[in-house]
Amino acid sequence: MIQSLYKHCGIFAGPQILLSVVTLGLLVAYLLAWWRRELLPGKNPWEQTLEPLAGIAVTIGLLGSVYGFIIAFGGFREGLDVSRVVSGLGSAYWTTGVGIVTSLVASLGSYSLSVLNR
């Protein structure tokens, strides 16, 4: 699965995978801390970590999109190179999708933890 992600996302796959793993790890750690009642009511330490990660995930996804579109439009330079156009567009959509999913997980996790910790 990771190789498939690298194939589709290009150079932005590494940062996206790392960010996704860190986001999930932090979310699980905060959920376990809440479950063990180690978090003080009203204190939300995840707001300083999960919410910025959500913004970073979207930004990396958009950077990957721009990179993918640059590759795709490069396929029009000397005639039409369909494989390059398709590869670039695929990379653009994959990076955007992975960035949005990671951002959603971070944002929904942060919101859920805030509701649970009230």
C-alpha positions as CSV (number, residue, x, y, z in Angstrom):
1,M,0.0,0.0,0.0
2,I,2.8,2.4,0.8
3,Q,4.5,1.7,-2.5
4,S,1.2,2.5,-4.3
5,L,1.0,5.8,-2.4
6,Y,4.6,6.7,-3.4
7,K,3.7,5.8,-7.0
8,H,0.7,8.0,-7.0
9,C,1.8,10.9,-4.8
10,G,5.4,11.3,-6.0
11,I,7.8,13.3,-3.8
12,F,5.1,14.4,-1.4
13,A,4.3,10.8,-0.4
14,G,6.9,10.6,2.3
15,P,5.8,13.8,4.2
16,Q,2.2,12.8,3.8
17,I,2.8,9.3,5.2
18,L,4.8,10.7,8.1
19,L,2.2,13.3,8.9
20,S,-0.6,10.7,8.7
21,V,1.2,8.3,11.1
22,V,2.1,11.2,13.5
23,T,-1.5,12.4,13.5
24,L,-3.0,8.9,14.1
25,G,-0.4,8.3,16.9
26,L,-1.2,11.5,18.7
27,L,-4.9,10.9,18.4
28,V,-4.6,7.4,19.9
29,A,-2.3,8.8,22.6
30,Y,-4.8,11.5,23.5
31,L,-7.7,9.0,23.5
32,L,-5.8,6.7,25.8
33,A,-5.0,9.6,28.1
34,W,-8.7,10.6,28.2
35,W,-9.7,6.9,28.7
36,R,-7.4,6.7,31.7
37,R,-8.7,10.0,33.0
38,E,-5.2,11.6,32.8
39,L,-6.5,14.7,31.1
40,L,-7.7,17.6,33.2
41,P,-11.3,18.8,32.4
42,G,-11.2,21.9,30.3
43,K,-7.5,21.4,29.3
44,N,-7.2,20.5,25.7
45,P,-3.5,19.9,24.8
46,W,-4.4,18.4,21.5
47,E,-5.5,21.8,20.2
48,Q,-1.8,22.8,20.1
49,T,-0.9,19.7,18.1
50,L,-3.7,18.1,16.1
51,E,-5.2,21.4,14.8
52,P,-1.9,22.7,13.3
53,L,-1.3,19.2,11.8
54,A,-4.6,19.4,10.1
55,G,-3.6,22.7,8.4
56,I,-0.2,21.2,7.5
57,A,-1.8,18.1,5.9
58,V,-3.9,20.2,3.6
59,T,-1.0,22.4,2.7
60,I,1.2,19.4,1.7
61,G,-1.7,18.0,-0.3
62,L,-2.1,21.3,-2.2
63,L,1.6,21.5,-2.8
64,G,1.4,18.0,-4.2
65,S,-1.4,19.1,-6.4
66,V,0.6,22.0,-7.8
67,Y,3.5,19.6,-8.4
68,G,1.2,17.1,-10.2
69,F,-0.3,19.8,-12.4
70,I,3.2,21.0,-13.4
71,I,4.0,17.5,-14.4
72,A,0.7,17.1,-16.2
73,F,1.0,20.3,-18.2
74,G,4.6,19.4,-19.1
75,G,3.0,16.6,-21.1
76,F,1.8,19.2,-23.6
77,R,5.2,20.8,-24.4
78,E,6.2,18.7,-27.4
79,G,3.0,17.3,-28.6
80,L,0.7,15.3,-26.4
81,D,2.2,12.9,-23.9
82,V,-0.9,11.2,-22.5
83,S,0.9,9.1,-20.0
84,R,2.6,12.1,-18.5
85,V,-0.6,14.1,-18.4
86,V,-2.5,11.2,-16.7
87,S,0.4,10.6,-14.3
88,G,0.5,14.2,-13.2
89,L,-3.2,14.5,-12.8
90,G,-3.3,11.3,-10.8
91,S,-0.5,12.6,-8.5
92,A,-2.4,15.9,-8.1
93,Y,-5.6,14.2,-7.0
94,W,-3.9,11.6,-4.8
95,T,-1.9,14.2,-2.8
96,T,-5.0,16.3,-2.4
97,G,-7.1,13.4,-1.2
98,V,-4.5,12.1,1.3
99,G,-4.0,15.6,2.6
100,I,-7.7,16.2,3.1
101,V,-8.3,12.8,4.7
102,T,-5.4,13.4,7.2
103,S,-6.8,16.8,7.9
104,L,-10.3,15.4,8.5
105,V,-8.9,12.8,10.9
106,A,-7.0,15.4,12.9
107,S,-9.9,17.9,12.9
108,L,-12.6,15.4,13.8
109,G,-10.3,13.8,16.4
110,S,-9.6,17.2,18.0
111,Y,-13.3,18.1,18.1
112,S,-14.3,14.7,19.5
113,L,-11.7,15.0,22.2
114,S,-12.9,18.5,23.1
115,V,-16.5,17.2,23.4
116,L,-15.4,14.2,25.5
117,N,-13.2,16.2,27.8
118,R,-16.0,18.7,28.8
